[in-house]
Amino acid sequence: MTDINAFIDEKVKNNDVFLFMKGSPDFPQCGFSGQVVQILGYLGVTYDSANVLDSAELRDGIKAYTNWPTIPQLYVKGEFVGGADIVREMFQAGELQAHMEAAGIPVKQTA
């Protein structure tokens, strides 16, 4: 396993919710990353993140790790959930909330 794969593996497996994104939660640097940050914030989910813009190796490595070509990438309990489109669709259908709860991740109740 390469160093970048080890880094990704550690982040995915040692955080209940982890987001590989462009920018940071406080300053997303792409609209798609910003959408996922807003959804997680709305749900009140605690998560950690990594900025793929900090390293070309990380940016390429995360795409190879999941065989998924786009960023952001959301992981819950070590499982790849999807990118912005999938996360948004799951959220709108109530599936993301159910997925989080089934994984033991507390979500803020919605009205």
Secondary structure, DSSP 4 states (H G I P E B T S, - for coil): --HHHHHHHHHHHH-SEEEEESEETTEESSHHHHHHHHHHHHHT---EEEEGGG-HHHHHHHHHHHT--SS-EEEETTEEEE-HHHHHHHHHHTHHHHHHHHTT---PPP-
